[in-house]
Amino acid sequence: MHTGDHTVILAVAQSVAALWRAGLVVISANPDGTPLVGSNCGAARKPVTASRESRCPTQVPWPSRWNRQRQCDVGRFGCKTGQMAGSSLPELDVARVRRWCDQRVPEHVRDQVRVECEVGPRHLTIVERRPHWNANADSEWTRFPIARLRYTMADKSWTLYWRDRNLRFHIYDLVAPSARVDDLLEEIERDPTAIFWG
């Protein structure tokens, strides 16, 4: 092997590692093609073919030098089939948040302002939408984040985050994480520090 080959292999390994940390790939096999099995991983997993319908990330073999330390982390996506955690939010809680958002604004002013829920892989973002200032019929509404509810699958709890002026989210420490999403919605509604609604 030439020196340039080592550089290319290292670059590919670093790219795969970055994609794995970002949750965009699932490591399903050793370089020799055998399934990964570890003490915390349960039974050997069958490789899952990536498709639009299944929402499974692309699967690639992991470089051999990381196999031992990473083999038990394959299940970090939250399900045994290797699907992304996007489908791991409790549907009942998502429906509760959407209903809460619908009830925030009276129906007769919904052409001026809306409160909506955007669903992410592991979180829900509550946003306020308003018509564009130009008010063309085909212009998109503006989007302003209010709060974020992040779901932790390990303890099945929701954590509340507030948004700063740079549109970054920070943990809201005046209320503890809760298994009931309604507790956090009540805190957003109450807004004792005027951090959510201003």
C-alpha positions in Angstrom: 0.0 0.0 0.0 1.3 3.5 -0.8 1.3 6.4 1.5 -1.4 8.1 -0.4 -3.6 5.0 0.0 -3.4 5.3 3.8 -4.5 9.0 3.6 -7.5 8.1 1.5 -8.5 5.2 3.8 -8.1 7.5 6.9 -10.2 10.2 5.2 -13.0 7.7 4.4 -12.9 6.3 7.9 -13.2 9.8 9.4 -16.1 10.6 7.0 -17.9 7.5 8.0 -17.3 8.2 11.7 -18.7 11.8 11.3 -21.8 10.4 9.5 -22.3 7.8 12.2 -22.1 10.4 15.0 -24.6 12.6 13.1 -27.0 9.6 12.9 -26.9 9.4 9.1 -25.5 5.8 8.9 -26.1 2.6 10.7 -23.1 0.3 11.2 -24.6 -3.2 10.5 -21.6 -5.4 9.8 -17.9 -6.0 10.4 -15.6 -5.5 7.4 -15.8 -9.3 6.8 -19.6 -9.0 6.5 -20.5 -10.7 9.8 -23.2 -8.9 11.9 -22.2 -6.9 14.9 -23.0 -8.5 18.2 -22.2 -7.1 21.6 -23.2 -7.7 25.2 -25.7 -4.9 25.1 -26.8 -5.3 21.5 -28.9 -8.5 21.9 -29.2 -10.9 18.9 -27.4 -10.3 15.7 -29.1 -7.8 13.5 -30.0 -8.5 9.9 -28.8 -5.8 7.5 -31.7 -3.5 6.6 -31.9 -2.1 3.1 -32.3 1.6 3.0 -35.4 2.9 1.3 -37.6 5.9 1.4 -40.5 4.0 2.9 -38.5 2.5 5.8 -36.6 5.7 6.7 -33.6 3.6 7.4 -30.2 5.4 7.1 -27.6 4.1 4.7 -25.7 1.1 6.1 -22.0 0.7 5.7 -19.4 -1.6 7.3 -17.5 0.1 10.1 -13.7 0.3 9.8 -12.2 -2.6 11.8 -10.2 -0.6 14.3 -13.4 0.9 15.8 -15.4 -2.3 15.8 -14.8 -3.4 19.3 -15.5 0.0 20.9 -18.6 0.8 18.8 -20.3 -2.5 18.3 -22.7 -2.0 21.3 -23.7 1.4 20.1 -25.5 0.2 17.0 -28.8 0.3 18.9 -28.5 4.0 19.7 -31.2 4.7 17.1 -33.8 3.4 19.6 -35.1 0.4 17.7 -33.8 -3.1 16.8 -34.5 -2.7 13.1 -32.0 0.1 12.6 -34.6 2.7 11.8 -34.0 6.3 12.6 -35.3 7.6 15.8 -37.7 10.0 13.9 -40.5 7.6 14.5 -39.7 7.1 18.2 -41.7 10.1 19.5 -44.9 9.0 21.3 -47.7 9.6 18.9 -50.2 10.5 21.7 -47.9 13.2 23.0 -47.3 14.6 19.5 -51.1 14.8 19.1 -51.5 16.5 22.5 -48.9 19.2 21.5 -50.6 19.8 18.1 -54.0 20.1 19.8 -52.5 22.5 22.3 -51.0 24.6 19.5 -54.4 24.7 17.7 -56.1 25.9 20.9 -53.7 28.8 21.4 -55.1 31.0 18.6 -58.8 31.8 18.2 -60.1 30.7 14.8 -61.1 34.2 13.6 -57.5 35.4 13.7 -55.8 32.4 12.2 -55.3 34.4 9.0 -53.0 36.7 11.0 -51.1 34.4 13.4 -50.8 30.7 14.0 -49.1 28.5 16.5 -47.8 25.3 15.1 -45.8 22.2 16.1 -42.9 21.0 13.9 -41.9 17.4 14.5 -38.2 16.6 14.5 -36.4 13.3 14.9 -36.2 13.6 18.7 -38.0 16.8 19.5 -41.0 19.0 18.9 -40.6 22.7 18.1 -43.5 25.1 18.9 -43.4 28.0 16.4 -45.4 31.1 15.8 -46.2 31.8 12.1 -47.3 35.1 10.7 -48.0 36.3 7.1 -45.1 37.9 5.3 -45.0 41.6 5.6 -45.5 42.0 1.8 -48.8 40.1 2.1 -48.7 38.5 -1.4 -51.0 35.6 -1.7 -48.2 33.3 -2.7 -45.6 34.5 -0.1 -44.7 32.1 2.7 -45.5 32.8 6.3 -42.6 33.8 8.6 -41.5 31.2 11.2 -40.5 32.2 14.8 -39.6 29.4 17.2 -41.1 29.7 20.7 -40.0 26.6 22.6 -38.6 23.1 22.0 -39.7 19.9 23.7 -37.0 17.2 23.5 -37.8 13.5 24.2 -35.4 11.2 25.9 -36.2 7.6 25.1 -34.0 6.2 27.9 -36.3 7.5 30.7 -39.3 8.3 28.5 -39.3 12.0 29.6 -39.7 15.4 27.9 -37.4 18.3 28.6 -38.3 21.9 27.9 -35.9 24.3 26.1 -36.2 28.1 25.6 -35.0 30.1 22.6 -32.5 32.9 22.8 -32.2 36.0 20.6 -29.8 34.1 18.3 -32.5 31.3 17.8 -30.5 28.8 19.8 -32.2 26.6 22.3 -31.2 26.2 26.0 -32.5 24.0 28.7 -35.3 25.6 30.8 -34.3 24.9 34.4 -37.4 26.2 36.2 -39.3 22.9 35.5 -37.9 19.4 35.7 -38.1 16.9 32.9 -41.4 15.1 32.9 -42.9 12.0 31.5 -46.1 14.0 30.9 -45.8 16.5 28.1 -48.8 18.4 29.5 -46.7 19.6 32.5 -44.3 21.4 30.1 -47.1 22.8 28.0 -48.6 24.3 31.1 -45.3 25.9 31.9 -45.1 27.4 28.4 -48.7 28.7 28.8 -47.9 30.1 32.3 -44.6 31.6 31.2 -43.7 33.1 34.6 -40.4 34.7 33.3 -41.9 35.9 29.9 -39.1 33.9 28.2 -41.4 32.2 25.7 -44.0 34.7 24.7 -42.2 37.9 25.6 
